[in-house]
Amino acid sequence: MRTYEAARNRTMMCIQESFWELYITQEKRRVTVEDVCRNAGITRSTFYYYYNDISDVLDSIKQKQMDLIRDLFETSNNESRDFQSFIPRFQELFVENERYLTPLVMEYRDPEFSMRYRSYIEDRMFNDLRINVEEPSTQIAETLSVIVSGLVHMFLNCLASHIITLEDADNLSNGMINTGLRWILKEKYGVNIGFRRMAD
């Protein structure tokens, strides 16, 4: 059984890798099952044994990336997130999957997936900041959404650019929150950020 599972996983990975090679190089022409089979050196019947169609292959790649980011958050203590250990793990996950995440999330090759991936991180960060609003309103909700979205965008751009380290981005976000944002959000909007520091 284990031998069968290993062979099955190898074949599925072969199909995914074949598809991905074509997906990132063929910008104007849609990848076809025939293209993938030729590139992978398999028959159409083998392809259809594992996948229903081409979009099924891309969906499996996207699902894997969502599962990885979810697992990263779920295996961290979300009651008191230890960002000193979380940030290197986030960086490691991105580096290991950069060939998928850069085109899909950073270059918007798949806008719907990019928004879903970013929104998931934003929602988790929003919870981690332990934001408490005295008088909720649409304006406050939108303001907070912009702030958290900006932080996530900064983190992802740091990872993709390889210029600013994720640790530096964390320090910058900590400085922005604790030096200015915490005060202005409290005084002007009645918003309390319960998380004191993202990394010590």
Secondary structure, DSSP 8 states (H G I E B T S, - for coil): -HHHHHHHHHHHHHHHHHHHHHHTT-SSS---HHHHHHHHT--HHHHHHH-SSHHHHHHHHHHHHHHHHHHHHHTS-TTS--HHHHHHHHHHHHHHTHHHHIIIIIS-SSHHHHHHHHHHHHHHHHHHTTEEESS--HHHHHHHHHHHHHHHHHHHHHHHHSSS-HHHHHHHHHHHIIIIIHHHHHHHH-EEE----S--
